[in-house]
């Protein structure tokens, strides 16, 4: 590998779909495919954010401000560097990738539930206030 090649690839790349819609629309396509009858409901974002801010202030939140402050907004990252540097193009849209992952899950459900393959996280994350609510729900 030449120094020029190393400079090109010794960087961070955003990996994602080139074709995407809003989270609501992409999930809607998955729900329609699965015939789940699921629907996305809105939450009172301002009220939720206030409580998450309060929980963070009390140091009992598993989330930090940027996460909860932007969770109700659609966002995307550019994959231009990946395409330009490595000439790589994604095969699937966000909705197609969700559907593909869902099909894989259905096809591998028994294996997944048997618990034999794969690696799982062994260190729990600090649930903070969520741990409190889990006890009562």
Beta strands, then each sheet from edge to edge (+ up, - down):
end
